[in-house]
Amino acid sequence: MSRAAPYASSPSTGSTIRVTALSFFLMVADSYDVAALSFAVPELTRTWKVDKLAVGGVFSAGLFGLLVGSIVFGFVGDRWGRTKAIAIGSILFGVVTYATGWAASLDQLLIYRFVACVGLGGAVPNAVALTNEFAPKSLRVTAITTIFAGYAIGGTFGGIVSAQLVPAYGWPVIFQIGGAASLLLTAALMLMLPESQSFLAAKNSVDDQGRFPARAADGAAGSPFVQLFAERRSIMTPLLWIVYVANSITLFALVSWLPVLIEAAGLPRSAAALALSCFFMGGAAGGLIVGYIIDRSGLRALVGSALIACPVVASLGVLDSSEALLLAAATAAGFFTIGVQNSLHGVAGSIYPTPIRANGLGWALGIGKVGSIVGPFIGGILLSMALPVAQLFWAAAVPIAIVTVASFFLMRIYDRSVHLEAASPATDHQPSAASA
């Protein structure tokens, strides 16, 4: 026997704004926490007298923690609620990030970073799912790209803390400030973040054995993982994962190695640092614009962005004669590559129905972390081969070509189903088979 679902009314505008704003600040904290180790490494290696290469394992542990957290907490969010999963994940990464300031060895640092990133990886997909479910269907991708614009701000804060406070207080202050700020944010999240009405409606429809009804997930039967591949998702989910991994390879390779490659091309260190800043600023704008166009016209904007990103990324290796042109190309590269990445989060949230949305997002984000690990690793191997800089950037453009092809086939299914339903005013905020 199933219980009725009385929670189907549309979220108020105030609730939508509050959820979007709080999720935005969660992404700021996420970005700061992910970047914290990068800012701490120079001072940490001097204090502990360890080689920078030895810290590589700590970076890898953090990325693996993000992968684990995304998948595990995706299931938690679908089972017990988005806000509960966000609260648990935020408390975990806030407390452990603060404690990281007292790490006394690389082994301790590795454990702290893994556990903190499990919490961090768990909070993000649930925040995306919650924002998706509070936003109007016609603006869901835009809402998701808006909260991910917070990534640029978090990294900026990390740079300021590093430059102003580390010389006086040492590397631990980076984690102590980040952890304390995250715990304050967690308190705000627990007090002010409402639960998704779509989730409550679906949860209220569980049968006497505590199972969601099959109709809530397009008639799919089986485990939450199996339902990710039910009906048209049997094609959309693999294509989505391919796009995530391929785009992450290029994106994180550029984030990790862009300054090094620009210096290798003969430009000054200041230009290298400025190019990375331009890359991120372009990405923040790209996500908002590409996401808005996707909401209006479907995935053609995603395909077009990837298509343009290929030559733009490749051009970074041949513009070393002009610093102005290089900075413009770096901004454009960020606009299209990060624009694709941020828009994907919104697309993924729209593909999966409410009972498996957090799980679908968790798996997509987790699979994407494979690309974020592989990209910098491949970049390091290619750099060690002493290839010409132009060839290295051509290599970085190859995964974007894969993104273009995979997103084209994804578009053909998404636009005829998910986008059409979202574009219909009659379905705004109402549960549906594709994206309720």
C-alpha positions, 0 to 999 in steps of 0.5 A, spaced: 500 500 500 502 506 498 501 513 502 499 519 498 503 525 497 501 532 499 507 536 498 506 537 491 505 545 491 510 549 488 516 552 492 515 559 494 520 564 490 523 566 497 525 559 498 528 558 491 532 564 492 534 562 499 536 555 497 540 558 491 544 563 495 546 557 501 548 552 495 552 558 492 556 559 499 556 552 500 560 552 493 564 557 495 566 553 501 567 547 497 572 551 492 576 554 498 577 547 501 579 544 495 584 549 493 587 549 501 592 544 500 595 547 494 596 554 497 599 550 503 604 546 500 609 551 499 610 553 506 608 546 508 614 543 504 619 548 507 616 547 514 616 539 514 622 539 509 619 534 505 619 534 497 613 537 493 612 530 490 611 527 496 605 531 497 602 528 491 599 522 495 595 527 499 592 531 493 590 524 490 587 522 497 583 528 497 580 527 490 579 519 491 575 522 498 571 526 493 569 520 489 567 516 495 563 522 498 559 523 491 557 516 490 555 514 498 552 521 500 548 521 493 544 514 496 544 517 503 540 524 500 535 519 496 534 515 502 533 520 508 533 527 504 537 532 501 538 537 507 540 531 512 546 529 507 548 536 506 548 537 514 552 531 515 557 532 509 558 539 511 559 537 519 564 532 516 568 536 512 568 543 517 570 539 523 576 535 519 578 541 515 579 545 522 583 539 525 587 539 519 591 545 521 594 540 527 596 535 522 603 533 524 605 528 518 604 527 511 600 520 513 596 524 518 595 530 513 593 524 508 587 521 512 585 528 514 584 530 507 581 524 505 575 524 510 574 531 509 573 530 502 568 525 503 564 530 506 565 535 501 564 530 496 557 528 499 554 535 500 555 537 493 551 533 489 545 533 494 546 541 494 545 540 486 539 536 487 536 541 492 537 547 488 534 543 482 528 541 485 527 548 488 528 552 481 523 553 476 524 547 470 525 553 465 531 555 469 534 549 472 540 549 469 541 556 470 540 555 477 545 550 478 551 554 474 549 560 478 551 556 485 557 553 481 560 560 480 561 560 487 567 556 485 571 562 483 570 566 489 572 560 494 579 560 490 580 567 491 579 567 498 584 562 499 589 566 495 588 572 500 588 568 506 595 565 503 598 571 502 596 575 508 596 570 514 600 564 512 607 568 513 605 570 520 601 564 522 604 558 518 600 554 513 595 551 519 591 558 518 589 556 511 585 550 514 583 553 521 579 559 517 576 554 512 574 549 517 571 555 522 568 558 516 565 551 514 562 550 520 559 557 521 556 555 514 553 548 516 549 552 522 546 556 517 544 550 512 541 546 518 537 552 520 535 555 514 535 550 508 528 547 507 527 540 505 525 539 497 518 538 496 519 534 490 523 529 495 518 529 500 512 528 495 516 522 493 518 519 500 511 520 502 509 515 497 513 509 499 510 503 500 509 499 507 516 496 506 519 503 505 520 503 498 519 508 493 513 506 488 516 504 481 512 509 477 516 515 481 522 513 477 519 512 470 517 505 472 524 502 473 525 496 478 531 494 481 536 498 485 538 505 485 544 504 481 540 500 476 535 505 475 540 510 473 540 506 466 532 505 466 529 506 459 532 512 455 537 513 461 540 507 458 543 511 453 543 518 457 547 516 463 553 513 459 553 519 454 553 523 460 559 520 464 563 520 458 562 527 457 564 528 464 570 524 464 573 527 458 571 534 459 574 533 466 581 531 463 582 537 459 579 542 465 584 539 470 590 538 466 589 546 464 588 548 471 594 544 474 599 545 468 597 552 465 602 556 469 607 551 467 606 551 460 605 558 459 612 559 463 615 554 458 613 558 452 617 563 454 612 568 458 613 571 465 611 568 471 606 574 472 603 572 465 602 565 467 598 567 474 594 572 470 592 567 465 590 562 470 585 567 473 583 569 467 581 562 465 577 561 472 573 568 471 572 566 464 569 559 466 564 563 471 561 567 466 561 561 461 557 557 466 552 562 467 551 564 459 551 557 457 547 554 462 541 560 461 542 558 453 541 550 455 535 552 459 532 556 453 534 552 447 537 545 449 543 542 449 545 545 442 549 550 447 553 545 450 555 542 443 557 548 440 561 550 447 565 544 446 566 545 438 569 552 440 573 549 445 577 545 441 581 550 437 581 555 443 585 550 447 589 548 442 591 555 440 594 557 447 600 553 445 601 558 439 600 565 442 606 565 446 608 572 442 603 576 445 601 576 452 594 580 450 592 574 445 594 569 450 590 572 456 584 573 451 585 565 449 585 563 456 579 567 458 575 564 452 578 557 454 575 557 461 569 560 458 567 554 454 571 548 458 568 550 465 562 553 462 561 545 459 563 543 466 558 547 470 552 546 465 553 539 466 551 539 473 544 542 471 543 537 465 545 531 470 540 534 475 534 534 470 535 527 467 534 523 473 527 523 477 526 525 484 527 518 487 534 517 484 536 524 483 542 525 488 544 518 487 545 520 479 548 526 481 553 523 486 555 518 480 556 523 475 560 527 479 564 521 482 565 518 475 567 525 473 573 525 478 576 520 474 578 525 469 580 530 474 585 525 477 587 522 470 588 529 467 593 532 471 597 525 471 597 525 463 599 532 463 605 530 467 607 524 463 607 529 457 611 534 460 616 529 462 617 527 454 619 534 453 614 535 447 613 542 444 608 546 448 604 547 442 603 539 441 601 539 449 596 544 448 593 540 442 593 534 446 589 537 451 584 539 446 583 531 444 578 530 450 574 536 448 573 533 441 570 527 445 566 531 449 563 534 442 561 528 439 558 525 446 554 531 447 551 531 440 548 524 441 546 526 448 543 532 445 538 528 440 535 524 446 535 530 452 532 535 447 526 531 445 525 529 452 527 532 458 528 539 455 521 539 452 518 537 458 522 543 462 520 548 457 512 547 457 509 552 462 504 547 464 509 542 467 513 547 471 514 545 478 510 538 477 513 531 478 514 528 471 518 522 469 524 525 466 525 530 471 520 531 477 
